[in-house]
Each structure stands twice: as C-alpha cells, then as structure tokens.
Amino acid sequence: MCNGPWCPHPTCLVTWVQWGKVSWSGARSRGEMGALGRVLLWLQLCALTHAASKLWVPNTDFDIAANWSQNRTPCAGGAVEFPADKMVSVLVREGHAVSDMLLPLDGELVLASGAGFGVSDVGSHPDCGAGDPAVFRDSDRFSWHDPHLWRSENEAPGLFFVDAERVPCRHDDVVFPPSASFRVGLGPGAGPVRVRSISALGRTFTRDEDLAAFLASRAGRLRFHGPGALSVGPEDCADPSGCVCGNAEAQPWICADLLQSLGGRCPKAACHGALRPQGQCCDLCGAVVLLTHGPAFDLEQYRARILDTFLGLPQYQGLQVAVSKVPRSPLLREADTEIQVVLVETGPETGGAGQLARALLADVAKHGEALGVLEATMRESGAHVWDSSAAGLAGGVAAALLLALLVLLLAPPLLRRAGRLRWRRQEAAPAGATLGFHNPVFDMKASEELPLPQPLSLVPKAAADSTSHSYFVNPLFAGAEAEA
C-alpha cells in the first residue's frame, strides 16, 4: 500500500483532463507545488518497485468539458443525453440542474460527496438556450495503444520516448487515476497486452487470476472493453543496462492510433535522408547513436550523463534525446540487444544533432571503458529541406539565368527604338587566346576532373551506400589502430 505524504486520500480528489492538465482539491492539495509535480512526486514515493510507471491521462468525468459534444458541461436547465448503446461509468463531482436526461442502456453515475442532480426549467440559464441537448461523447474513443493518452514518471526537459515506448512496456506499472472514472479500449486482440502491474479503483493487480476476475466483473466491464487480452506478471527489470520494452508486435496498432488524427499518414520530415529509429512511427530529422554495451553499462546513469553533461550546453539547445535498449538484428552482430540514443532537432537550427552525436562518439572513445561501452556507431540525417546550400545555389543560378534571358529578349527592341544599338561583326580570336572562363557548375567535364573533398582525419568514415551518414568508433581497438 502507499504510505507517502502525497498518496491518495478520501479528501484529496484528482482530476485528469484529456490533455494532461491536473487539478487537486482537498486539504492535501494545498501548497505551492504544482499539481503535475505532486503527481510525479507521488509516483516516485509510492511506486511498489523501481519499475517505471505509466499514467492513464483521459477520463469520463461528468464535469470535464472535453467529454461533451459542445466542449462545455451541460448548462443549468439544459438537456443531457448519453449514447444509448455505450457502456460507461461517469463520475459526478458537482451538483447539476437539468431539464431532461437520457441515460444509456447500461452504465452508471458515481456521485461524489455533495454531487447530485436537480430539475430545472428549460433555458433557465442565460448562456444555455433551448437548442440541442448536451451529448456525452463516445466513451469508447480512448485506446490503450494511443501514445497521446499516457504520461511517464520519467519525463524531464530534453527527454522524450520513441512512440512504442510511450505506451506501457512489459516491465511498467500502470496507474489509472484513483479518483476519476475512465474507460479503455484494449485493441483488436492481435496480441496480449502484458505489464508488470495495474492499479485501478484503489486496487493493485499483480496476478493474472485477480485481474481476470476484475475484468469479468461489472466494474471491470464498464472500464475495459474490446477483444484484446490484458495480463500482468511480477517481471522486474533487474538489469542495470535496461530492458527491451516489448511492444514491437503492437507497434502497428500503436502507430495506427497515433496517426488517426492525421489520416493515417506520417507528416513529411523537413530534411533529406530522414531517419526512423526502432520504435518510432514516422521519420525524423537528427541522428541515431547505437552502443554495444558490456556488463558495466548503466542505462539510467548514461541517460543522466547526456542530459547533464551535453544537453545543457548552448550549442545543443533545442535538442531532445531518447535513450533505451532495443533488439539488434542477429544478421548484423552476435549481441542480441544494443542501446539506441535518438537525437532530434526541434528548433529551426539544423546540424546540432549530428554535432552532439559526434561528441558522444568522442566521449565513448575517451571514456568507453568506464561507461561500459564496447562500440559506438552513428547515423545522421541530411540537410534541412529549407536550409540546403545546394538548393540555395540552384535557386540563385536559376534566377540569374532567368534575368539574363529577359535582358536578351527585351534589350534589342528597346535599344533599336532609342537608336543606340550598333551591330559589329566579331573577328575570330587568335589561336591560343583565352576564351572567357570555365564554370564548373555547367562544365560537366571540368566538374568530373575536380578532386572530391576528403574527410577530416578526426571525422569517422561515412558509409557510401546511404543518404544518411554512418560513423563508427571502437575504443577497444582505437589505440592499436593508432599505433599501426
């Protein structure tokens, strides 16, 4: 059980709004600490183990404007309508006066202390006319696999999670708001959803037998629906190097829910050679560093090292990092897992992610043995589509050619009218004389003869078969290679 000073209490009510805002009421909510900070502190103090916790954000509360068709709670004297064919549990926190209420065929209204309903004349409130009734939105619209609907206790400035890891992983503790109503769709049933534990309605489920009995009860059926299977198991992540999330099979459903509001299509990345790290649904601009680790590697310490040592520097402002353990293809190397570091550029400036990736490679080359890193490789996306020097050069050349063409077309008629145009035959140039100059932009032969720029000796070699750039460094053999 939870015994911390910010743990749930009968006088402490928590309301989760769909977009993550939190408000507390009651004696234990008073103070200068922000509401979200109190929730995260509660999670840190009251977690059953050191496993990560994922919080379910939306709810089906009566007093939340986002749950109603008009994006406002029902007015005094207004009509209220619940969809007849939708099961739902609705928590009511305040008193409401309505003129008419249409209830669902199967559902429940949970009245908090002081809450209730009274009868009022139609249109008694000045802002509420006798128009359409306030309709409760579809309670089945919230899906377990939607990354938008979860919050992690490990969120911090500069840190993000790839899409598959925003949804609860198999080693996570899942927490549903203890003092709010909710309803969760478990997906199409393509694969079972498995987590470490589930906390709901004041109970914590760590055994499949107890969870199955709850899901089969009326309270469970009102809150969980769909053909998907849900199971729990006390599977701790005891490896300091981290554990694989385990959502690879569910990623198609995760991406489908994530992109539903975008028509199922990813937005186009604003760079050439965009990257798609493991667990990410869409391409992104930045860099990916992959680490081969040994038994001394500690995932949390390395994540903290990046946040504290690198992201605080001015040249890396606007970057975000995601660090996690991911499966490695057995066709590439013998190890079955590796550490994936994803660096994303969120601001208008570009190049910072690649610069930080090379700094991490240099850090591995210098401190790899102490960090427990055996090898490091990197991939980097190309130039920004709106900030490419090649695009600028092409645009400038095209503009110059267009201007020259206009001059050639318009100048002769104008000069003829002014009587200033004189024609003179050009004599042949002497043998050996220089005729103008070579423009390597248009002289293909000259361009082919120009030497290609050589990479700096300090920059790792780039792969030639990819639009993105790949580098590697092996600190175990760096010294031997230098001596050779």
C-alpha positions as CSV (number, residue, x, y, z in Angstrom):
1,M,0.0,0.0,0.0
2,C,1.0,3.6,-0.5
3,N,2.1,5.5,2.7
4,G,3.8,8.6,1.3
5,P,2.6,12.1,2.3
6,W,1.1,12.7,-1.2
7,C,-0.7,9.4,-1.6
8,P,-4.4,9.4,-2.4
9,H,-6.7,10.3,0.4
10,P,-10.5,10.5,0.7
11,T,-10.3,14.3,1.0
12,C,-7.9,14.5,-2.0
13,L,-9.5,14.3,-5.4
14,V,-7.5,14.1,-8.6
15,T,-9.0,15.0,-12.0
16,W,-7.2,14.1,-15.2
17,V,-8.1,16.1,-18.3
18,Q,-7.6,14.6,-21.7
19,W,-4.6,16.9,-22.5
20,G,-2.8,16.2,-19.3
21,K,-3.8,19.0,-17.0
22,V,-4.3,18.2,-13.4
23,S,-6.3,19.8,-10.6
24,W,-6.4,18.8,-7.0
25,S,-8.9,19.8,-4.3
26,G,-8.9,19.0,-0.6
27,A,-6.7,19.5,2.4
28,R,-3.7,17.7,1.0
29,S,-3.7,19.6,-2.3
30,R,-2.8,23.0,-0.8
31,G,0.7,24.4,-1.2
32,E,2.9,26.0,-3.8
33,M,4.0,22.8,-5.5
34,G,2.4,22.4,-9.0
35,A,-0.3,19.8,-9.4
36,L,1.6,17.8,-12.0
37,G,4.7,17.9,-9.8
38,R,2.7,16.5,-6.9
39,V,1.5,13.6,-9.1
40,L,5.0,12.8,-10.2
41,L,6.3,13.0,-6.7
42,W,3.5,10.7,-5.6
43,L,4.6,8.2,-8.2
44,Q,8.2,8.3,-7.1
45,L,7.4,7.9,-3.4
46,C,4.5,5.4,-3.7
47,A,5.7,3.1,-6.5
48,L,5.7,-0.5,-5.5
49,T,9.2,-1.1,-7.0
50,H,11.7,0.8,-9.0
51,A,9.9,-0.1,-12.2
52,A,8.8,2.8,-14.4
53,S,5.1,3.9,-14.1
54,K,2.8,4.9,-16.9
55,L,-0.2,7.1,-16.0
56,W,-3.5,7.0,-17.9
57,V,-4.5,10.6,-18.7
58,P,-8.1,10.9,-20.0
59,N,-11.3,10.2,-18.0
60,T,-15.0,10.0,-18.4
61,D,-15.9,12.5,-15.7
62,F,-19.2,14.4,-16.0
63,D,-17.6,17.8,-15.1
64,I,-15.0,17.8,-17.8
65,A,-15.9,20.0,-20.8
66,A,-13.9,17.8,-23.3
67,N,-16.3,14.9,-22.6
68,W,-19.2,16.8,-24.1
69,S,-20.2,17.4,-27.7
70,Q,-20.3,21.2,-27.2
71,N,-16.9,21.3,-25.4
72,R,-18.7,22.6,-22.3
73,T,-20.5,21.0,-19.4
74,P,-24.3,21.0,-19.5
75,C,-25.9,24.3,-18.7
76,A,-28.5,24.8,-15.9
77,G,-31.8,23.8,-17.4
78,G,-30.3,22.1,-20.4
79,A,-31.0,18.6,-21.7
80,V,-28.4,15.9,-21.2
81,E,-28.1,12.8,-23.5
82,F,-25.9,9.7,-23.2
83,P,-25.5,7.4,-26.2
84,A,-27.9,4.6,-25.7
85,D,-25.6,1.8,-26.9
86,K,-22.4,2.8,-25.0
87,M,-21.4,1.3,-21.6
88,V,-19.8,3.9,-19.4
89,S,-19.1,4.8,-15.8
90,V,-19.3,8.5,-15.2
91,L,-18.1,10.3,-12.0
92,V,-20.1,13.3,-11.0
93,R,-18.3,15.8,-8.7
94,E,-20.8,18.7,-8.5
95,G,-24.5,19.5,-8.4
96,H,-26.3,20.0,-11.7
97,A,-29.8,21.2,-12.6
98,V,-31.1,19.8,-15.9
99,S,-34.4,19.8,-17.7
100,D,-34.1,16.3,-19.2
101,M,-31.6,13.4,-19.1
102,L,-31.4,10.4,-21.4
103,L,-29.4,7.6,-19.8
104,P,-27.6,4.7,-21.6
105,L,-29.0,1.2,-21.6
106,D,-26.0,0.0,-19.5
107,G,-23.9,2.4,-17.4
108,E,-23.5,4.1,-14.0
109,L,-23.3,7.5,-12.5
110,V,-21.0,7.7,-9.5
111,L,-21.9,10.6,-7.2
112,A,-19.1,12.2,-5.2
113,S,-19.8,13.8,-1.8
114,G,-22.1,16.8,-2.4
115,A,-22.9,15.9,-6.0
116,G,-26.4,15.3,-7.4
117,F,-29.0,16.3,-9.9
118,G,-32.0,18.6,-9.7
119,V,-34.8,19.6,-12.1
120,S,-34.7,23.0,-13.7
121,D,-36.8,24.8,-16.3
122,V,-35.6,24.7,-19.9
123,G,-33.3,27.7,-20.7
124,S,-33.2,29.0,-17.2
125,H,-29.5,29.8,-17.6
126,P,-28.8,32.9,-19.8
127,D,-26.0,31.2,-21.7
128,C,-28.0,28.0,-22.3
129,G,-30.8,28.2,-24.8
130,A,-33.4,25.6,-25.7
131,G,-31.3,24.2,-28.5
132,D,-29.7,20.8,-29.0
133,P,-29.0,18.7,-25.9
134,A,-25.5,18.3,-24.5
135,V,-24.4,14.8,-25.7
136,F,-21.8,12.9,-23.9
137,R,-19.0,12.0,-26.3
138,D,-18.2,8.4,-27.3
139,S,-16.7,6.7,-24.3
140,D,-15.1,4.1,-26.5
141,R,-12.8,6.6,-28.2
142,F,-9.9,6.0,-25.8
143,S,-7.5,3.3,-26.9
144,W,-4.7,1.6,-24.8
145,H,-2.3,1.8,-27.8
146,D,-2.6,5.6,-28.3
147,P,0.7,7.2,-27.1
148,H,-1.1,10.5,-26.6
149,L,-3.1,9.1,-23.7
150,W,-0.2,8.1,-21.4
151,R,2.3,10.0,-19.3
152,S,5.6,8.6,-17.9
153,E,7.0,9.3,-14.5
154,N,10.5,9.7,-16.1
155,E,9.5,12.7,-18.2
156,A,12.1,15.5,-17.9
157,P,13.2,18.6,-20.0
158,G,15.1,17.4,-23.0
159,L,14.0,13.8,-22.7
160,F,11.4,12.0,-24.9
161,F,10.4,8.4,-25.7
162,V,10.0,6.8,-29.0
163,D,6.4,6.1,-29.9
164,A,6.3,2.4,-29.0
165,E,7.8,3.2,-25.5
166,R,5.2,5.9,-24.7
167,V,2.7,3.1,-24.3
168,P,3.2,0.8,-21.2
169,C,6.0,-1.7,-21.6
170,R,6.0,-5.1,-20.2
171,H,8.1,-4.1,-17.1
172,D,6.0,-1.0,-16.3
173,D,3.5,-0.4,-13.6
174,V,0.2,1.0,-15.0
175,V,-1.7,3.6,-12.9
176,F,-5.3,4.6,-13.6
177,P,-6.4,7.8,-11.8
178,P,-7.6,6.7,-8.4
179,S,-10.4,9.3,-8.1
180,A,-11.7,9.6,-11.7
181,S,-13.8,7.5,-14.0
182,F,-12.3,6.0,-17.1
183,R,-12.9,3.6,-20.0
184,V,-10.1,1.9,-22.0
185,G,-10.2,0.0,-25.3
186,L,-7.8,-2.9,-25.3
187,G,-7.4,-3.0,-29.1
188,P,-8.2,-5.6,-31.8
189,G,-6.8,-8.6,-29.9
190,A,-3.9,-9.2,-32.2
191,G,-1.6,-9.8,-29.2
192,P,-1.9,-9.8,-25.4
193,V,-1.1,-6.6,-23.6
194,R,1.3,-7.6,-20.7
195,V,2.6,-5.2,-18.0
196,R,4.1,-5.6,-14.5
197,S,1.1,-4.4,-12.5
198,I,-2.2,-2.4,-12.9
199,S,-3.6,-0.1,-10.2
200,A,-7.3,0.8,-10.6
201,L,-10.2,1.6,-8.3
202,G,-7.9,1.5,-5.3
203,R,-6.6,-2.0,-6.0
204,T,-3.3,-3.1,-7.4
205,F,-3.3,-6.3,-9.6
206,T,-0.1,-8.3,-9.8
207,R,-1.6,-11.8,-10.6
208,D,-3.5,-12.8,-13.7
209,E,-6.1,-14.6,-11.6
210,D,-7.1,-11.4,-9.7
211,L,-7.0,-9.3,-12.8
212,A,-9.2,-11.7,-14.8
213,A,-11.8,-11.8,-12.0
214,F,-11.9,-8.0,-12.0
215,L,-12.2,-7.7,-15.8
216,A,-15.1,-10.1,-15.8
217,S,-16.9,-8.2,-13.1
218,R,-19.4,-5.4,-13.9
219,A,-16.9,-2.7,-12.7
220,G,-14.2,-4.2,-15.0
221,R,-16.5,-4.4,-18.0
222,L,-17.6,-0.8,-17.5
223,R,-13.9,0.3,-17.7
224,F,-12.2,-2.1,-20.0
225,H,-13.6,-3.3,-23.4
226,G,-12.6,-4.8,-26.7
227,P,-11.3,-8.2,-27.8
228,G,-7.8,-7.5,-26.6
229,A,-6.3,-9.5,-23.7
230,L,-4.7,-7.9,-20.7
231,S,-2.3,-9.7,-18.3
232,V,0.1,-8.9,-15.5
233,G,3.2,-10.6,-14.1
234,P,5.8,-9.6,-11.5
235,E,8.6,-9.4,-14.0
236,D,11.1,-6.9,-12.7
237,C,13.8,-5.3,-14.9
238,A,16.8,-6.1,-12.7
239,D,19.4,-5.4,-15.5
240,P,21.2,-2.1,-14.9
241,S,21.7,-1.8,-18.7
242,G,17.9,-1.7,-19.1
243,C,15.3,-4.0,-20.6
244,V,13.7,-4.1,-24.1
245,C,10.2,-2.5,-24.0
246,G,8.5,-5.5,-25.7
247,N,6.0,-3.5,-27.8
248,A,7.4,-4.5,-31.2
249,E,4.4,-6.7,-32.1
250,A,1.9,-4.0,-31.0
251,Q,3.7,-1.2,-32.9
252,P,1.4,-1.3,-36.0
253,W,-1.6,-0.7,-33.7
254,I,0.3,2.0,-31.8
255,C,1.2,3.8,-35.0
256,A,-2.4,3.5,-36.3
257,D,-3.8,5.1,-33.2
258,L,-1.1,7.8,-33.1
259,L,-1.7,8.8,-36.7
260,Q,-5.5,8.5,-36.7
261,S,-6.0,12.3,-36.5
262,L,-3.6,12.7,-39.5
263,G,-5.5,10.4,-41.7
264,G,-3.1,7.5,-41.1
265,R,-0.1,9.2,-42.8
266,C,3.1,10.5,-41.4
267,P,4.0,14.1,-41.9
268,K,6.9,14.6,-44.3
269,A,10.2,15.1,-42.5
270,A,11.8,18.5,-43.1
271,C,15.2,17.1,-44.1
272,H,16.9,14.9,-46.6
273,G,17.7,11.3,-45.7
274,A,15.4,11.3,-42.7
275,L,15.8,8.6,-40.1
276,R,13.3,6.2,-38.5
277,P,14.7,4.7,-35.2
278,Q,13.4,1.5,-33.8
279,G,10.0,2.1,-32.0
280,Q,9.3,5.3,-33.9
281,C,6.3,5.5,-36.2
282,C,7.5,8.3,-38.6
283,D,10.7,9.7,-40.0
284,L,12.6,12.3,-38.1
285,C,15.5,14.7,-38.5
286,G,18.5,14.3,-36.3
287,A,20.9,11.5,-35.5
288,V,20.9,8.0,-34.0
289,V,23.8,6.6,-32.0
290,L,23.9,2.8,-31.3
291,L,26.0,1.5,-28.5
292,T,27.3,-2.0,-27.9
293,H,27.5,-2.4,-24.2
294,G,29.1,-4.6,-21.6
295,P,28.0,-5.7,-18.2
296,A,29.2,-2.5,-16.6
297,F,26.9,-0.3,-18.6
298,D,24.1,1.5,-16.6
299,L,21.3,2.9,-18.7
300,E,20.0,5.4,-16.2
301,Q,23.5,6.8,-15.5
302,Y,24.2,7.2,-19.2
303,R,20.9,8.9,-19.8
304,A,21.7,11.3,-16.9
305,R,25.2,11.9,-18.3
306,I,23.7,13.0,-21.7
307,L,21.2,15.3,-20.0
308,D,23.6,16.9,-17.5
309,T,26.9,17.0,-19.5
310,F,25.8,17.7,-23.0
311,L,22.2,19.0,-23.4
312,G,22.9,21.9,-21.0
313,L,25.5,23.3,-23.4
314,P,24.4,26.3,-25.6
315,Q,25.2,24.6,-28.9
316,Y,22.7,21.8,-28.1
317,Q,19.8,23.9,-27.1
318,G,16.6,22.7,-28.8
319,L,17.7,19.1,-29.0
320,Q,15.8,16.2,-27.4
321,V,17.2,12.7,-26.6
322,A,15.6,9.3,-26.2
323,V,17.8,6.5,-24.7
324,S,16.6,2.9,-24.5
325,K,17.6,-0.7,-25.1
326,V,16.4,-2.2,-28.3
327,P,16.7,-5.6,-30.1
328,R,19.6,-5.9,-32.5
329,S,19.3,-7.8,-35.8
330,P,21.1,-11.2,-35.4
331,L,22.2,-10.8,-39.0
332,L,24.5,-7.9,-38.1
333,R,26.3,-8.8,-34.9
334,E,26.4,-11.5,-32.3
335,A,24.9,-9.4,-29.5
336,D,21.1,-9.5,-29.2
337,T,20.5,-6.0,-27.8
338,E,22.0,-2.6,-28.1
339,I,21.5,0.9,-26.7
340,Q,19.7,3.3,-29.0
341,V,20.3,7.0,-28.5
342,V,18.0,9.2,-30.6
343,L,18.8,12.9,-31.0
344,V,16.0,15.0,-32.5
345,E,16.2,18.6,-33.7
346,T,13.1,20.5,-32.6
347,G,14.1,24.1,-33.5
348,P,14.8,25.8,-36.8
349,E,18.6,25.4,-36.5
350,T,20.0,22.2,-38.0
351,G,23.2,20.2,-37.6
352,G,23.1,20.2,-33.8
353,A,22.0,16.6,-33.6
354,G,24.9,15.4,-35.7
355,Q,27.3,17.5,-33.8
356,L,26.1,16.0,-30.5
357,A,26.3,12.5,-32.0
358,R,29.9,13.0,-32.9
359,A,30.6,14.4,-29.4
360,L,29.1,11.2,-27.9
361,L,31.3,9.1,-30.1
362,A,34.3,11.1,-29.0
363,D,33.1,10.6,-25.4
364,V,32.9,6.9,-25.9
365,A,36.4,6.8,-27.4
366,K,37.8,8.5,-24.3
367,H,35.6,7.1,-21.5
368,G,34.1,3.9,-23.1
369,E,35.8,1.5,-20.7
370,A,34.5,3.4,-17.7
371,L,31.0,3.7,-19.2
372,G,30.8,0.0,-20.1
373,V,30.5,0.8,-23.9
374,L,32.4,-1.5,-26.3
375,E,31.5,0.1,-29.6
376,A,29.6,3.1,-30.9
377,T,28.1,3.8,-34.3
378,M,26.0,6.7,-35.6
379,R,23.7,7.7,-38.4
380,E,22.8,11.2,-39.3
381,S,20.0,12.7,-41.5
382,G,20.9,15.1,-44.3
383,A,20.4,18.8,-44.7
384,H,17.2,20.6,-43.9
385,V,15.0,20.9,-47.0
386,W,14.6,24.7,-46.5
387,D,18.2,25.3,-45.4
388,S,20.3,23.4,-48.0
389,S,23.2,25.3,-49.6
390,A,22.8,23.2,-52.8
391,A,19.1,24.3,-53.0
392,G,20.2,27.9,-52.5
393,L,22.9,27.7,-55.2
394,A,20.4,26.1,-57.6
395,G,17.9,28.8,-56.9
396,G,20.5,31.6,-57.4
397,V,21.7,30.1,-60.7
398,A,18.1,29.7,-61.9
399,A,17.3,33.3,-61.0
400,A,20.4,34.6,-62.8
401,L,19.6,32.7,-66.0
402,L,16.1,34.0,-66.0
403,L,17.3,37.5,-65.6
404,A,19.8,37.1,-68.4
405,L,17.2,35.7,-70.7
406,L,14.8,38.6,-70.0
407,V,17.7,41.0,-70.8
408,L,18.4,39.3,-74.1
409,L,14.8,39.3,-75.1
410,L,13.9,42.9,-74.1
411,A,17.1,44.8,-74.7
412,P,17.4,44.7,-78.5
413,P,13.9,46.2,-79.2
414,L,14.4,48.9,-76.6
415,L,17.9,49.8,-77.9
416,R,16.7,49.9,-81.5
417,R,14.0,52.4,-80.6
418,A,16.5,54.6,-78.9
419,G,18.9,54.5,-81.9
420,R,21.7,53.3,-79.7
421,L,22.1,49.7,-80.8
422,R,25.1,49.1,-83.1
423,W,26.0,45.8,-84.7
424,R,29.6,44.8,-85.4
425,R,31.0,41.5,-86.7
426,Q,33.2,39.7,-84.2
427,E,36.6,38.9,-85.6
428,A,38.0,35.4,-85.0
429,A,40.1,35.2,-81.9
430,P,43.9,34.4,-82.4
431,A,45.0,30.9,-81.8
432,G,45.7,30.1,-78.2
433,A,43.8,33.0,-76.8
434,T,41.7,32.5,-73.7
435,L,38.0,32.4,-74.4
436,G,36.2,33.6,-71.2
437,F,36.3,31.3,-68.2
438,H,35.2,27.8,-67.2
439,N,32.1,27.5,-65.0
440,P,32.3,24.2,-63.0
441,V,28.6,24.4,-62.4
442,F,27.8,23.8,-66.1
443,D,31.1,22.4,-67.4
444,M,30.5,18.7,-66.7
445,K,33.9,17.6,-67.9
446,A,35.6,20.2,-65.6
447,S,33.4,19.1,-62.7
448,E,34.3,15.5,-63.2
449,E,38.0,16.4,-63.1
450,L,37.7,18.3,-59.8
451,P,39.1,16.3,-56.8
452,L,36.4,15.2,-54.3
453,P,36.7,16.7,-50.8
454,Q,38.5,14.4,-48.4
455,P,37.0,13.8,-44.9
456,L,39.0,15.2,-42.0
457,S,41.2,12.7,-40.3
458,L,39.4,13.2,-37.0
459,V,35.9,12.5,-38.5
460,P,34.9,8.8,-38.7
461,K,34.4,7.3,-42.1
462,A,30.9,7.7,-43.6
463,A,29.0,4.8,-45.3
464,A,28.7,5.5,-49.0
465,D,25.6,3.5,-49.7
466,S,23.1,5.6,-47.7
467,T,21.7,9.1,-47.9
468,S,22.3,9.5,-44.2
469,H,25.8,9.4,-42.8
470,S,27.1,6.5,-40.7
471,Y,30.1,6.6,-38.5
472,F,31.7,4.1,-36.0
473,V,34.4,4.1,-33.3
474,N,35.7,1.1,-31.4
475,P,37.5,2.3,-28.3
476,L,39.0,-1.2,-27.6
477,F,41.0,-1.1,-30.9
478,A,41.4,2.6,-31.3
479,G,44.8,2.5,-29.6
480,A,46.1,-0.4,-31.7
481,E,44.9,1.2,-34.9
482,A,46.6,4.5,-34.0
483,E,50.0,2.7,-33.3
484,A,49.7,0.8,-36.6
